[in-house]
């Protein structure tokens, strides 16, 4: 019985965490050099300390004291990573991330 109650408690904790998560799309990187040709799906959640924005397709995070700050930090991280990867010789995993970013970003 105790094991069942622990499992129920674990499920309740997971559900509370999911309830805190918002799934959104960003439509702009707020950088004049780049524009998105498709929106990027992200999730934003509060981890009891700060807000964390996450772009799962590129495995990039941003954080901040507010949702807006976390999303803005994520945007900056995407831009910085894009330009960093463009200037490097890449292994297989990083090349996949660059390929994804190039598929959603147009350089202006």
GIMOUR-V84789 format. One record per run of one state. SS is the DSSP state (a for helix, b for strand, c for the rest). FROM is the first residue (numbers start at 1). TO is the last residue. If there is no record, write none. Layout:
BEGIN
SS:FROM:TO + SS:FROM:TO
END
This chain:
BEGIN
c:1:1 + a:2:20 + c:21:21 + b:22:26 + c:27:33 + b:34:36 + c:37:39 + b:40:46 + c:47:50 + b:51:55 + c:56:59 + b:60:64 + c:65:66 + a:67:86 + c:87:91 + a:92:104 + b:105:107 + c:108:108
END
